[in-house]
Amino acid sequence: QTLPLRQKVLSPERELQDLRVPGDESALHFGVKHDEALVAVVSFFEEPIERHEKALRFRKFAVDPDFQRKGIGTELLNHAIDQVSHHQTRESRFTALWCDAREEAMSFYERLGFEAFGDIFFKSGIPYLKAIRIL
């Protein structure tokens, strides 16, 4: 269900089948529906990062353009973070959440408790930073 929204928001030039990410089958997917249509999605993948062997990376965070700037993405991400940080078992105790954040969106992530770290890097000519939130 996430693929059409990923395509529409993140990669309209790519074919639908090319938008799968390794690990999609076992990832935690969170979404928001409006009138039965998926309008926001974010996916969490277990992936370690510096000094955090048990970390979750979120990727493919997308909000339909008609629903952007209305707080839906913030609510979705806050809900997903709450779910993964407060409903852990001893065996799956994650110590951090992280993502690759567009440099221009870093203030959004900072409001959610993330901090930038590392050097700026580029994806398709767009500057990114790593953003991390310790749990």
Helices and strands as residue ranges (DSSP letters): H 2-10, G 16-19, E 28-34, E 37-46, E 55-63, G 65-67, H 72-86, G 90-92, E 96-102, G 103-105, H 106-111, E 115-123, E 126-134
